[in-house]
Amino acid sequence: MAIEQVTDPDSEPVRRRRSLLLPTAVAYDPREPNGARIYDYLLGGKDNHPADREAGDRLVRLIPDVPVQVRENRYFLHRVVTELVGLGVRQFIDIGSGLPTRDNTHEVVQARVAALAAAAKRKAPDETRVVYVDYDELACVHGRALVSGLEDRVAMVHQDLRTPEKIFEDETVRKLIDFSQPVAVLVIAVLHFITDEENPGAIIARIRDRMPDGCYLALSHGCPDGMEPEALAAAVAVYEKASAPFTPRPREAITALFDGWELLEPGVCEVSQWRPELDRVDIGGNGAPVVARSGASFVGGLARR
């Protein structure tokens, strides 16, 4: 379902999008809702401000199960990482990682590798590498604090998904990631903040073209299939004054983002239904299986190049 885009070059939304393309990307302003902080609030985090909580509460009024969906999206990340570790992947680039929360990617990776080593009755090898990437200054500040002391294995870099070449050329990325070995790129709940004009499909294709065969891509994306048009428009409007606009896309468009990749089973589906048999890492809640009922959901998948 297409959402009418504001195309007047002098309009506030377009000027805001243009400003997002500057190298500094997102300046810290607690008075302006921020996508990463809204997500943190919906996950039950504490790194948010009144403007973020107000925006999050508006979303909950429109989509009452959105906190459940956000949690399921986080579980999807953990299950994807579990699967990738089982496939032998030890290097991860987490693009648009946002504010740190419980059970971050490097923690899940290390826990899974340790579990495999314990099952084999051997010492866990010191071979995991995780690079977090975000264009949000505050997310980078918190991320660097999180990985302090782990810089030989984990790093936080300030780069933008919309310029993937700069991510792959970043000095820290090149220092930690060996592209002659399997690498997984994670783009979780990020692409719905990329507008149609910015062409998310082309961005993913540029990532694909920089990666060797045998590497992986995992992504999830807000999907409005089943939502009433009025509710969808209202949800999009919540982000009109936020750090980035919200552009949910139908499942068909999300599936098309994997063009040129080999999708692994079960393909593109609601994140709550992606390999639910894999163990979850506890991030709060009772861990009971849940399925989004509002008509909105996160949809995602895992693919190999």
Secondary structure, DSSP 8 states (H G I E B T S, - for coil): --------TTSHHHHHHHHHTSTT-B---TTS--HHHHHHHHTT-S---HHHHHHHHHHHHHSTTHHHHHHHHHHHHHHHHHHHHHTT--EEEEET--S--SS-HHHHHHHHHHHHHHHTTS---S--EEEEEESBHHHHHHHHHHTTT-TTTEEEEE--TT-HHHHHH-HHHHHH--TTS--EEEEES-GGGS-TTT-HHHHHHHHHHHS-TT-EEEEEEEE-TT--HHHHHHHHHHTTTSSS------HHHHHHTTTTSEE-TT-SEEGGGSSTTS-----SS--------SS-EEEEEEEE-
